[in-house]
Amino acid sequence: MGISEVRCDVLVAGAYFADLIFRDLPRTVAAGRETFAGGFEMLPGGAFNPAMALHRLGDDVVWATDFGDDAFSRHVLAGARAAGLDESGFRHHPGPLRSVTVVLSDADDRAMVSFQDPVTPRPVEELVRVHRPNILVLPELRYGPGVVETLRAVRDAGTLIFMDCQDVPVTLETATVREVLAHVDVFAPNIDEALSLTGVATADEAATLLGELVGTVVIKRGEQGAFALRAGARFTVPAVPVRVVDTTGSGDCFNAGFVHGVLAEWDLPRCLAAAVACGSAAATAPGSGGALDAGELPAWLAMVGPVSST
């Protein structure tokens, strides 16, 4: 099979991170004070999470990312191989390429501090030309010179674009952000990101503003579940009640559940329910360790509360 004939379900284009997760914190971490965590894990993270979660759900995934020869790269690469991920999108560099996040996690939320060695990623339009995905997943909001042209080329190739936000410090008034979002098919910020991006006070206002730019807006609301807006129709799904261990990988697994539903040609309410099921399950284990597989998804979907629409 020639390169031009390759087609995968999903291309995830994004950096790896090694997540150092300090959890079960007895008190809020503050400057000048030492706090001992009740648990600790070092786990693969970053774009590994949605790629692995989609793979577990049975979708054909290529993860495009860069690795160095440092300990963090080796750790995540070993995790990707153990998970059985396709390596055709991996690029290996001599020397260190460190991407690491320290996560301070409790049952309610988490704080993160990250570091990343600079690297120029492979151009997205080239990746799409090689792998010809049905859906491109971008784990963070991309903006700036050339991004609009790239996204236009991706859509012209027949690929749907799913974009997360990931606390990127921009607003709708930042140059190119509105134009970028106008070339995105599904945009999925969490509630804090949506409010910060739009500068409004409520989730409904944020969704309305974003819905003027993006075909489908999905807003994650943590323990309150999520809602989606498409063509003026709104759907709300409550979260599945779980004992929260760590929320680090929940948003990524939420995204995977939604994308899985799109690939299965489910309607928007069922895609949203799948997203909530996958995100809720992820919170029951550190990192993305609670990601569902295809056999587990139906039982979790059955636990999702009724979808309401307005």
N, C-alpha and C positions, 0 to 999 in steps of 0.2 A: 504494500500500500504506500503510495507516495504521500509526501507531506501535505499536498494540496487536498488530499482526500480524507485526511484525519478529521474526525468530528467527535468532541466529547460533550457530555451533558453540561458540565460547568467548568469554567476556568476561574480559579481564585488567584488574584494577582496581589500579593502583599507580603510584607516582611515577616520573618519568623521573630518570635521573642521567647526567651527563656523566662518563665514566670517563677519568681521566688516568692511563695505565698506564705505569709505569716497570718495564721487564723486563730480564732477563739481568743481574741484579745480581751483581757479583763477590764480594760479602761481605754479611754481615748489617748492616742499617742500624742505627746506634747514635747516641745523643745525643752531640753535640760532635764528630761525625766526618762528613766529606763523602764521599758515595759516588756515582760516576757510573754510570748505567745503560747497558746495551748497546743498549737500544731504547726507543722512546717512541711512544705513540699517544694521541690523544684520540678516544674512540669513544662512541657512544650506549650507555647502559647502564641499570641499574635494570630496571623493568618492560618497557622496550623489548625486552630480550633474549628473554623467553619469548613475547612477542607476535610479534616478528619470526620466531623459530624456528618457531612454530606456523604462521605464514603461509607460510613456506618449505616446510613439509611439506604444504601444500595445504589447510589448515583455514581456515574462515571465522572470522576473529578481529576483535573490536573491542577496542581498548585505550583505557581510560578514564583520562585523566591531565590534568594542568594544566601550561600553559606561560606564561611571562612574555615580556618583550621583551628580556631579557638575552642575552649571547653564548652561554651554556650552553643556554638554551632554544632559541635559533635553531639551534644546532648539532645538537641531538637531533631537533628538528622536521624539519630538512632530511634527516637520516638516515632518519626514519620515512617521509617522502615518497619518498625514493629507494628504500626497501624496498617501497613500494607498499601501506603499511598503510592500513586504513580510518580516516578522520579523524572519523567521527561521534561518537566518544567524547572528542575533544579539547576542552578548555576553554582559552580564551586570556584572559590578564589584562594590563591595562596596568601597566607598571612591571616591575621585576625579580622573577623567581621562580627563584632559583638553587638547583640541586641538583647537587652535584659530589662526586666521590669520587676521592681520590688512591690509586692501587693500587701497592704495591711488590711485584712478582711475581718469583718464581724458579721453577725446575722442580718444587720440592717443595710450595710453598704460596704464600700471599700475605698481606700485611697491608694494611689499608685505613683511611683517615681520611676522614670524610664531613662535609659541611655541607649544610643545607637551609633555605631561607627558609620560614617558616611559611605554610601555606595550609590552608583547610578543604576537604577533598575533597568531591566530590558524593556524597551518601549512596548506599551500595551497593544498598539496596533499591530506590531510585529508578532506578538504572542497570539493575538486573535487570528492573524493570517495563518500561523502555523497550526494552531490547535482547533480552530473553527468551532468554538463552543456555542451551544444554544444560549447559555446565560453566562455573562461575565459578572463576577462578584468582586467589588472593590470595597475593602474593609474600612476605608476612611474617605471623607469628603476630599476630593482632589480639586484644585483650582489653580489659576495662574495661566501664564502664556502657553498656548498650544493644547491645553486640556480640552477645550471645546472642539477643536478640530479632531483630536483623537477620538472623543466620544462620538462625534458625527460619523467618523470612519467605521467605528465599531458597529453602530446601528445600521449603517449602510451595508455592512457585511451580513446583516440578518441576525445579529446577536442582541439579546435583551440585556439591559444594564441594571444591576441591583447594586445600590450604594448605601453603605452605612455612613455614620458621621464621625464617631470616635473623638468627640471633644476637641475637634480642630478649632483653633481660636479665630474664627471668622464670623461675620454676620452677612445678612443678605445685601448689605451695602458694600461689602468688600468686592473689589474689582473681580469680575468674571464669575462670581459665585452664582448669581441668578442665571447667567447664560449656561453654566455647567449643569445646574439642576434641570434646566429646560431640556437637556439631552439625556436625562436619566429616566428610566421606566419605573423603578421602584426605589424610593428613598426611605430609610428606616432609622431615624435617630431615636435616642431615648428622650424622655420628657424634658430633662434638664438641657440636653443639647438642642432640642427643638425650640425651647424658650429662649436660650442664649442666642441661637442663630437668628431668630425672627425679632427678638426684642419685645415680645408681647407678654401678657400676664397669664394666659390660660392655654391649656392644651388645645382647646377647640379653636381659639384664634390662630395658634401656630399652625394647626393642620389646615385651616382655611387658607392662610397665606401660602403655605408650601404647596397646597393643592392647586393653586393658580399657576404653578411652575411645573409640577411633576404629575405624571399620570396617576400614580398610586403612592400615597403617603401612608407609612406604617409607623406608629409611635409606640414605643415600649414604655410601660408604666410600672415595671417591677412587680411588687406584690399586688398591684391593682390590675394586672393583666396588660392588655394592649388594645389599641383601636386602629382602624384603617379607614382611609377616605379615598374614594375613586368616583369620579364623575358626579360629585355631589352627594353620593350615598355613603353613610358612615356605618361601620360595624364595630361592635365592642365585644371583647372576650375577657372574662375574668381569669386570673391566674389560678393554677391548680395549687391548693394548700399543701405545702411540703415543709419538712423540717430543713431549714436552710443551713448548709454547711459552708458554702462559699459561692459568691455570685460572679466570680471572675470570668467564667466561660459562658454565663447564661445568655448574654446578648448575642454572642457568636452562634450558639446552638439555636437560639430563636431564629436568627437569620437563615440557618441551614434548614430548619423546619419549613419556613416560608418558601424558600427556593425549591425545596423538595416538592411541595404542593404545586408550585407553578409548573414544574417539570411533569407532574402527574396530571396536569390540566384540571386541577380542582378549582372550584369557584373561590372568590375572595374570602368569604367567611370560613371555609374549610382550610384554606391556606393560613389564615390568621390563627385558627384553632391549632393547627399543626405547629405553628411557630410558638405559641404559648405552651403547648405540651412539651416541646423540646427544650425551651428555655427554663420551664419549671423543673424538669427532670435534671437539668444540668446543675441546678443550685443544690442538689442533694449530695454532691461530691466536690472535692477540690478541683479547680480548673475546669476542663471540659471532660473530666472523668465520668460524669453522669450522662454523657451524650447517648441518646437512644439509638438502637439499631432498628432495622425495618420490622423485625418481629415484635419489638416492644412498643412501637408507636401506636398500634390500635388500642391497646389497653390504656395508654396515657390519653389518647384522644377521647376515650370514653369518660375520663375523669374531668375533662374540660367542661365548664359550665355552659349554659345556653348562650348562643350568639344573639346579641340584641342589635337592631338596626334602626336608623333614623333617616 
